Amino acid sequence: QVQLVESGGGLVQAGGSLRLSCVFSGGSFSNVAMGWFRQAPGKEREFVAGINWTGTSTYYVDSVKGRFTISRTNTKNTVYLQMNSLKPEDTAVYYCAAASTLRIVTTNPKDYGYWGQGTQVTVSS
């Protein structure tokens, strides 16, 4: 069965950077879209970034455009989220997700059938 394991979270000062990684196992990574979501305390989980199966198409929520970059290395079954110019409002648990079958980018959490356990990102002011 598909498993996703995130890493790279932590505590960083505002303006700093972090790179999240997510390793996929148990399925065909190169055939599905991937996404990153986040959930802050007291808020609903929200889409952050998505990437298609080949890595040639990406999509971001407006609040992170120009600061975050999603990428993937299919030979390593890994998807990344490079986060620059971090702000306190980026503080959340970040989740990696794999689409159930879709290859194109999707922002709908219902299209993602597999989720990681989450990694905490805390940005101090």
Salt bridges, closest charged atoms under 4 A:
GLU46 OE2 - ARG38 NE 2.60
ASP62 OD1 - LYS65 NZ 2.96
ASP90 OD1 - ARG38 NH1 2.97
ASP90 OD2 - ARG67 NH1 2.74
